[in-house]
Amino acid sequence: MAVKTHPDAGIFLDEVEFRDAALLSFVTSAIIVPAYDEIHACHGIIRAEYLLLLCLSHFDVLTAQDVSELTGRPRNSISRAVSRMVGKGYIEKRPDSYDKRQSILKITAKGFKVHKAVAAQMTHSQEAVLGGLTEKERSTLVQILRKAALAKVEDTCG
């Protein structure tokens, strides 16, 4: 009878065919999954709903299409999130005077309060995973990730 051994994640991540994507996925999952589980338990909102609050907390007004482009989330996912978040009083929605097919979205004080609480939870989760990096390593990581993220945005939008 064979003895079951625990697989070595380091060896796996060194040998996987798409190493860079696998590493990004593992790190992101280590931060995002526990954070969104906690966010859902504490605030009753899901990822697309929080991404809506996150974006609206940094811009005065946006459309659902703007949020979709900023986050890379499907427009139908963001549209459903808009409906739920308006219903919860976290955002306001009004017709766009320039484009009648779209609506202008704005975060409410209630939504901004939830955003602040969720941002603190997300920061805690992020630090649990990345807190062991030196300041220089963290700066390098941010530069690399930002470059990759913006390259994707430019490729999609430009």
C-alpha positions, 0 to 999 in steps of 0.5 A, spaced: 500 500 500 502 506 497 503 512 503 500 518 501 505 524 501 503 531 501 505 535 494 510 540 494 507 546 492 514 550 491 516 544 486 509 544 483 509 552 482 516 551 479 514 546 474 507 548 472 506 550 464 504 557 465 508 558 472 507 566 472 499 565 471 499 560 476 503 564 481 499 570 480 492 566 481 495 562 487 497 569 491 490 572 488 486 567 491 490 567 498 488 574 498 481 575 495 478 568 497 478 569 504 477 577 504 470 576 499 468 570 504 468 575 510 465 581 506 459 577 504 459 574 511 459 581 514 456 585 509 452 581 505 455 583 498 459 579 493 465 581 489 461 585 483 458 589 488 464 591 492 468 592 486 462 597 484 463 600 491 470 600 490 470 604 483 465 609 485 469 611 491 474 613 487 470 617 482 465 622 483 460 618 478 461 612 473 456 608 468 456 601 469 460 600 463 465 604 466 466 600 472 466 594 467 472 597 463 475 598 470 475 592 473 474 587 467 468 584 470 462 582 465 457 588 464 451 583 465 455 582 472 456 589 474 448 591 471 446 586 476 450 589 482 448 596 480 440 593 481 442 590 488 446 596 490 441 601 489 436 597 492 441 596 499 442 604 498 449 603 497 449 607 490 444 612 487 442 611 479 440 617 475 439 617 467 445 620 463 443 626 460 448 625 454 446 618 453 439 616 455 441 608 454 446 609 460 445 611 467 450 615 472 452 612 478 454 615 485 456 612 491 452 614 497 454 615 504 452 609 506 455 605 501 462 609 502 461 607 509 461 600 507 467 601 502 471 603 508 470 597 512 471 592 506 477 596 504 480 595 511 478 587 511 481 587 504 488 590 506 488 585 512 487 580 508 493 583 503 498 584 509 497 577 511 499 574 504 504 580 502 506 582 509 513 578 509 516 582 503 521 587 504 519 594 502 523 593 496 520 587 494 513 590 495 515 596 491 518 591 485 512 587 485 507 593 485 511 596 479 511 589 475 503 588 477 501 595 475 505 594 468 502 588 467 495 590 469 495 596 465 498 593 459 492 588 459 487 595 459 491 598 454 490 592 450 483 591 451 481 598 450 486 601 446 
